[in-house]
Amino acid sequence: KNIDLDGLGSAICLYTIIKSFKKDCYVMLNEHEKNTSIVKALANLKETNITIDFVSHTNYASYVASDSMVIVLDTHKRNMVECPTLLDRVNDIVVMDHHVKSGDTIDHTVLSYVQANLSSMNELMVGYLRYLNKEVDATIATIMLAGIEIDTNAFNIKTSITTYEAAAILA
């Protein structure tokens, strides 16, 4: 819910990675609740001809199959996901987050990777890109870098050497 640039950047980065393996993949995004930075980021994606297959809570059902997996990024709380009912329709759920674990966590996951020492999910995605020896388009990298900058309050909180390395790679 109320996606920010860290959530969007990490989602479209992971989308790009999954698509590079020739797998079907979609990003859930609320059609109506977008802040100004998300609207601008989506416009930049469109202007640079980057196509992301978005689905919403109103049309996701036709994309869910018995072997579907949901990957939740930038939260581990059920009440913070775009469509909590989707979590009840799939067996395989992966949670990846950088926030300190608290109540209302998503249960019945096949993997829950919560690293509270990271500045952002985008920092984690940069590490994953490096591990796979892959890159993302400059527009996606810019969205990811903006997400890191926002989550670290202009690199003033919750930063480490890997935060700066991630930012340097994206710049």
Rosetta blueprint (number, residue, H / E / L):
1 K L
2 N L
3 I L
4 D L
5 L H
6 D H
7 G H
8 L H
9 G H
10 S H
11 A H
12 I H
13 C H
14 L H
15 Y H
16 T H
17 I H
18 I H
19 K H
20 S H
21 F L
22 K L
23 K L
24 D L
25 C L
26 Y L
27 V E
28 M E
29 L L
30 N L
31 E L
32 H L
33 E L
34 K L
35 N L
36 T H
37 S H
38 I H
39 V H
40 K H
41 A H
42 L H
43 A H
44 N H
45 L H
46 K H
47 E H
48 T L
49 N L
50 I L
51 T L
52 I L
53 D L
54 F E
55 V E
56 S L
57 H L
58 T L
59 N L
60 Y H
61 A H
62 S H
63 Y H
64 V L
65 A L
66 S L
67 D L
68 S L
69 M E
70 V E
71 I E
72 V E
73 L E
74 D L
75 T L
76 H L
77 K E
78 R H
79 N H
80 M H
81 V L
82 E L
83 C L
84 P H
85 T H
86 L H
87 L H
88 D L
89 R L
90 V L
91 N L
92 D E
93 I E
94 V E
95 V E
96 M E
97 D E
98 H L
99 H L
100 V L
101 K L
102 S L
103 G L
104 D L
105 T E
106 I L
107 D L
108 H L
109 T L
110 V L
111 L E
112 S E
113 Y E
114 V E
115 Q L
116 A L
117 N L
118 L L
119 S L
120 S L
121 M H
122 N H
123 E H
124 L H
125 M H
126 V H
127 G H
128 Y H
129 L H
130 R H
131 Y H
132 L H
133 N L
134 K L
135 E L
136 V L
137 D L
138 A H
139 T H
140 I H
141 A H
142 T H
143 I H
144 M H
145 L H
146 A H
147 G H
148 I H
149 E H
150 I H
151 D H
152 T L
153 N L
154 A L
155 F L
156 N L
157 I L
158 K L
159 T L
160 S L
161 I H
162 T H
163 T H
164 Y H
165 E H
166 A H
167 A H
168 A H
169 I H
170 L H
171 A L
